[in-house]
Amino acid sequence: MKKYLIILCTSVLLGSCTSSSEKEKETYGISNNGLTIRLNDAQMKSSGIETTTFTENSISGTIRLNGSIDVPPQGVASVSAPSGGYVRKSQFMPGDRVAKGQVLAILEDPGIVQLQQDYLLAKSNLSYASKDYSRQKELNQSQASSDKVMQKAQNEAQNQQILVKGMAQKLRTLGINPETLNANNITKTIAVHSPISGYISTVNINLGQYISPNEKLFGIVNTSDTHLILKVFEKDLSKIQKGQSVFAYTNENPNKKYEAEIILISQDFAPDRSVLVHCHFKNYDPKLIPGTFMNADAETHRTQSFTLPEDAVVTWENKQYIFEEIQPKTFSMREIKIGNSENGQIEIFSTIQNFHQKKWVTKGSYQLLMALKNVEE
C-alpha cells in the first residue's frame, strides 16, 4: 500500500512539473500598455531573435511606374497610293520586314497612261509656243507684227510652260521621271514604295482590288527608335527629371530588367492628373514589340540615411513598428515611419531619442508582434 502511495505522489509531482514547464514555455510577460513583451529562455531560443543597431547607408528612392512600348510618330507610316489603280502585284504579309524605298505593290490604271500622254503633248505644244513667241517678238521689233499678236504668243507660251511643269510634278509623285519620259517608254503601271524601313503591321489590299488615292494600303512600323512611355502622377512629378534612369520589366518576367533613360517629359496633364514620360532604352530588345505593357522603377536622388533590414519592420493597423531590446529578453514595440528601401535595407524615421544607438530586433519581429496581439485578444 505504501509502495502504491509513493508512486502516486511521484506521478502527481511529475505532472505538476510538466504542467509548470509547459506553462513557462507558453506564457509571455506582457506590460500593462500592451507594448512590451518579456520572454523566457525557451521562448528566446525558439524565436530565433537577433538584434543590431542602426547602420547609416546611401539609399535611393524608387517610384513604381507603369506604361507600354510605343513608337514615336516619325516611326509609323501609313502607305497610300499616289493615284488610283488596280492592284497587279503585292506579296507582303504582316510581320514582313521592308527597307525604305522598297516596292510594296504595283498598280495599273488607264489614267496613268493618260497623264503621260497629256504631258508629252503639252511639252510638244510648249516647244511650238516658245518658237512662235520668238518669231512674233522679232517681227514686232521690226514693226512687222503688232503688239497684240506678240503678247498673245507670249501668253500661250507661258500657259504651256505652266501646264508642263504642273504635269511633271504629278508624274514625279507617281514615281515617273518626266525628264526621261518619251513616246516609247509610256507605262501603264506605277510602283508603291515604302517611305521608311521597318516591319509591316497591316495589309489592306488584295490582287485585283481597285485602290483610290485616299485609301490606306499598308501600315509600317520602324522599331529602331522605340520608346518606353510611362505614366507619372502629379504627386511624383517633382521626383522625375530628364536624364534619370529607369529599370523596366514585364509582368511575365519581372527579373529581366531593361535600363532606359528619360528623354522627354510631357507638359500637359491628363484628366487623371498624370503626365507621359518618354524613355530611350540603353539596349533595346526586339522582343519588346509596340503595345507591350511594362512596369518600371525610377530611381530618385541618393541620401545618407539610418536603415534596418526590411524584416525588422512589422505593420499593424496600417502603422509601422520595430522592436527595441530594452533589457535582456525584453522588447518594446515602437512606432516609426519608413522611407525608401534598397537591397534589403529600409529607411527609418523616428522621434525616439538616440534611436540610432539602441538595439533593435532584426529577426523575429513578426513573432513578437503575434505574441503581443494574441495575448491581448
C-alpha positions in Angstrom: 0.0 0.0 0.0 2.8 2.4 0.8 4.5 1.5 -2.5 1.4 2.5 -4.4 1.1 5.7 -2.5 4.7 6.7 -3.2 4.2 6.0 -6.9 1.0 8.1 -6.9 2.7 11.1 -5.2 5.7 10.9 -7.6 3.2 10.9 -10.6 1.5 14.0 -9.2 4.8 15.8 -8.7 5.9 14.9 -12.2 2.6 16.0 -13.7 2.9 19.3 -11.7 6.4 19.8 -13.0 5.5 19.1 -16.6 2.5 21.4 -16.4 4.7 24.2 -14.9 7.3 23.7 -17.6 4.7 23.8 -20.5 3.2 26.9 -18.9 6.6 28.6 -18.7 7.1 27.9 -22.4 3.7 29.3 -23.5 3.3 32.3 -21.2 4.7 35.7 -22.1 5.3 38.6 -19.8 3.2 41.5 -21.2 3.2 45.0 -19.9 0.0 46.9 -18.9 0.2 49.1 -22.0 0.5 46.0 -24.3 3.7 47.3 -26.0 6.4 45.4 -24.1 6.9 41.7 -24.0 9.3 39.6 -21.8 10.5 36.1 -23.0 11.9 33.3 -21.0 14.9 31.2 -22.1 12.9 28.7 -24.0 11.0 31.3 -25.9 14.1 33.2 -26.8 15.7 30.0 -28.1 12.7 29.0 -30.2 12.0 32.5 -31.6 15.4 33.0 -33.2 15.5 36.6 -32.3 18.5 38.7 -33.5 19.3 42.3 -32.7 21.5 45.1 -34.1 22.0 48.8 -34.0 21.1 51.2 -36.9 23.5 51.5 -39.8 23.9 54.5 -42.0 23.7 53.7 -45.7 23.5 55.5 -49.0 20.0 54.7 -50.2 18.0 55.9 -53.2 14.2 56.3 -53.5 12.2 54.3 -56.0 9.0 55.3 -57.8 6.9 52.4 -59.2 5.5 53.4 -62.7 3.7 51.6 -65.5 3.3 52.2 -69.2 3.9 50.5 -72.5 6.2 50.2 -75.5 5.4 52.7 -78.2 6.9 54.2 -81.4 7.1 58.0 -82.0 5.0 59.4 -84.9 8.0 59.5 -87.2 8.5 55.8 -86.8 5.0 54.9 -88.0 3.9 55.2 -91.7 0.5 54.7 -93.4 1.1 53.9 -97.0 -1.4 55.0 -99.6 -1.3 55.1 -103.4 -0.4 58.4 -105.2 -3.0 57.6 -107.8 -6.0 55.2 -108.1 -5.5 51.9 -109.8 -5.9 48.1 -109.8 -3.6 46.0 -107.7 -1.5 43.9 -110.0 1.2 42.7 -107.6 1.6 42.6 -103.8 3.5 39.9 -101.9 3.9 41.2 -98.4 2.2 40.0 -95.2 2.0 41.5 -91.7 5.3 40.9 -89.9 7.5 41.1 -93.1 10.4 43.5 -92.8 10.9 46.1 -95.6 13.6 48.7 -96.4 13.0 52.3 -97.2 12.2 52.7 -100.9 11.3 49.0 -101.4 8.4 48.3 -103.8 5.4 47.2 -101.8 2.8 46.9 -104.7 2.3 47.5 -108.4 -0.9 49.4 -109.5 -2.3 49.7 -113.0 -4.7 52.3 -114.4 -5.5 53.9 -117.8 -5.4 57.3 -116.1 -1.6 56.8 -115.6 -1.2 56.4 -119.4 -3.4 59.4 -120.0 -1.3 61.6 -117.7 1.9 60.7 -119.5 0.2 61.3 -122.9 -1.0 64.7 -121.8 2.4 65.6 -120.5 4.2 64.8 -123.7 1.6 66.7 -125.8 1.9 69.7 -123.5 5.7 69.5 -123.8 5.4 69.5 -127.6 2.9 72.4 -127.6 5.3 74.3 -125.3 8.1 73.9 -127.8 5.9 75.2 -130.6 4.5 78.1 -128.5 8.0 79.1 -127.4 9.2 79.2 -131.0 6.1 81.1 -132.2 6.7 83.7 -129.4 10.3 84.1 -130.5 9.2 84.8 -134.1 6.5 87.2 -133.1 9.0 89.1 -130.9 11.4 89.5 -133.8 8.6 90.7 -136.1 7.4 93.1 -133.5 10.8 94.6 -133.2 10.9 95.3 -136.9 7.3 96.6 -136.8 6.1 93.7 -139.0 3.8 92.4 -136.2 1.5 94.2 -133.8 2.0 94.2 -130.0 -1.3 92.3 -129.6 -0.1 89.3 -131.7 3.2 89.2 -129.8 1.5 89.4 -126.4 -0.9 86.6 -127.4 2.1 84.4 -128.4 3.9 85.2 -125.2 0.8 84.3 -123.1 0.4 81.0 -124.9 4.0 80.1 -124.3 3.7 80.9 -120.6 0.4 78.8 -120.3 2.0 75.8 -121.9 5.1 76.2 -119.6 2.8 76.2 -116.5 0.9 73.1 -117.8 4.1 71.2 -118.5 5.6 72.0 -115.0 2.4 71.0 -113.3 2.2 67.7 -115.1 5.8 67.0 -114.4 5.2 67.3 -110.7 2.3 64.9 -110.9 4.5 62.4 -112.8 7.2 62.6 -110.1 4.5 61.9 -107.5 3.7 58.7 -109.3 7.4 57.8 -109.5 7.8 58.5 -113.2 10.7 60.7 -114.2 9.4 63.3 -116.7 13.0 64.1 -117.9 13.3 60.6 -119.4 9.7 60.1 -120.5 9.1 59.8 -124.2 6.6 58.2 -126.6 8.5 54.9 -126.4 8.5 54.3 -122.7 5.0 55.2 -121.6 4.0 52.8 -118.8 0.6 51.7 -117.6 1.7 50.8 -114.1 3.2 52.6 -111.1 5.0 51.2 -108.0 4.1 52.0 -104.4 7.3 52.4 -102.3 7.9 52.1 -98.6 8.6 55.5 -97.0 10.5 54.0 -94.1 12.3 50.9 -93.0 10.6 48.6 -90.6 8.0 45.8 -90.4 4.6 45.7 -92.0 1.9 45.9 -89.3 -1.2 45.9 -91.6 -2.1 45.0 -95.2 -5.4 46.2 -96.6 -5.2 45.1 -100.2 -5.5 42.1 -102.4 -4.9 41.3 -106.1 -7.4 42.8 -108.5 -8.7 45.3 -106.0 -9.2 48.9 -107.1 -7.5 51.4 -104.8 -8.3 55.1 -104.6 -5.7 57.6 -103.6 -7.2 58.2 -100.1 -7.1 54.5 -99.0 -4.5 53.0 -96.7 -2.7 50.1 -98.3 -0.1 49.2 -95.7 0.9 50.2 -92.2 4.6 50.1 -91.4 6.4 50.5 -88.0 10.0 51.3 -87.5 11.2 49.8 -84.2 14.7 51.2 -84.3 13.5 54.3 -82.3 11.2 52.5 -79.9 10.2 54.4 -76.8 9.1 53.4 -73.3 6.2 55.6 -72.4 5.4 55.8 -68.7 2.6 57.5 -66.7 3.7 59.7 -63.8 1.1 61.1 -61.4 1.3 64.7 -60.1 2.5 63.7 -56.6 5.6 62.0 -58.1 6.3 64.5 -60.9 8.8 66.6 -58.8 11.0 63.4 -58.5 11.3 62.9 -62.2 13.8 64.7 -64.5 15.4 64.3 -67.9 18.5 62.0 -67.9 17.1 60.0 -65.0 17.5 56.2 -65.2 14.6 53.8 -65.0 14.5 50.0 -65.0 11.6 48.4 -66.8 10.3 44.9 -66.8 7.3 42.9 -67.9 4.8 41.1 -65.8 5.8 37.8 -67.4 9.5 38.1 -66.5 9.9 40.7 -63.6 13.5 39.5 -63.1 14.6 40.7 -66.5 15.4 44.4 -66.2 15.7 46.8 -69.2 17.6 50.0 -68.4 16.2 53.2 -70.0 16.8 56.9 -69.8 14.2 59.7 -69.5 14.4 61.9 -72.6 11.1 63.8 -72.6 8.5 64.8 -70.0 5.1 65.9 -71.3 3.9 69.3 -70.1 0.2 68.5 -70.2 -1.9 66.8 -67.5 -4.3 64.1 -68.4 -7.8 64.0 -66.7 -6.3 61.6 -64.0 -3.6 64.2 -63.2 -0.8 62.3 -64.8 1.7 63.1 -67.5 3.5 60.9 -70.0 7.3 60.4 -69.8 9.2 59.1 -72.8 12.3 57.0 -72.3 15.0 55.5 -74.6 16.3 52.0 -74.0 20.0 51.7 -73.4 19.9 48.3 -75.2 16.6 47.7 -76.9 15.3 44.1 -77.1 13.4 43.4 -80.3 11.1 41.1 -78.4 9.5 44.2 -76.8 7.1 44.9 -79.6 4.9 48.1 -79.6 2.0 47.7 -77.2 3.8 45.5 -74.7 2.7 46.5 -71.1 5.7 47.4 -68.9 6.4 48.2 -65.2 9.3 50.4 -64.3 11.2 51.6 -61.2 12.6 55.1 -61.4 15.5 55.9 -59.1 15.3 59.2 -57.2 18.3 61.0 -55.5 20.6 59.2 -53.1 20.8 60.2 -49.4 22.6 59.0 -46.3 20.0 57.5 -44.0 19.6 55.3 -41.0 18.4 51.9 -42.1 17.4 48.5 -40.8 16.8 45.2 -42.6 13.3 45.1 -44.1 12.4 42.1 -41.8 12.8 44.4 -38.8 9.7 46.3 -39.7 6.2 45.0 -39.0 2.8 46.5 -39.8 -0.2 46.6 -37.5 -3.4 48.5 -38.3 -1.7 50.5 -41.1 1.1 51.6 -38.9 4.8 50.5 -38.9 6.7 49.3 -35.9 10.1 48.0 -34.8 11.0 46.3 -31.5 13.7 47.7 -29.2 15.6 45.4 -26.8 15.2 47.5 -23.6 16.6 44.7 -21.4 17.9 41.2 -22.0 14.9 39.1 -23.3 12.6 42.1 -23.0 11.4 44.0 -26.1 9.2 47.1 -26.6 7.3 47.9 -29.7 8.0 51.4 -31.1 6.1 53.2 -33.9 8.2 54.6 -36.7 7.9 56.0 -40.2 9.6 54.3 -43.1 11.1 55.7 -46.3 12.8 54.2 -49.3 14.1 50.7 -49.5 17.0 49.2 -51.4 19.0 46.0 -51.3 17.0 44.6 -48.4 17.5 47.7 -46.2 14.7 50.2 -45.4 15.0 53.8 -44.4 13.7 54.5 -40.8 12.4 57.8 -39.4 11.8 58.1 -35.6 11.5 60.7 -32.9 12.9 58.3 -30.3 15.9 60.0 -28.6 19.2 58.4 -29.5 17.4 55.7 -31.5 20.4 55.0 -33.6 22.4 53.9 -30.5 19.8 51.4 -29.2 19.5 47.7 -30.1 16.7 46.7 -32.4 15.2 43.4 -33.4 16.2 42.4 -37.0 14.8 38.8 -36.9 11.8 37.6 -35.0 9.8 40.9 -35.1 6.7 39.2 -36.6 6.7 36.5 -33.9 6.9 39.2 -31.2 4.0 41.1 -32.8 1.9 38.0 -32.9 2.7 37.1 -29.3 1.7 40.5 -28.2 -1.6 40.7 -30.1 -2.6 37.1 -29.4 -2.2 37.6 -25.7 -4.2 40.8 -25.8 -7.0 39.0 -27.6 
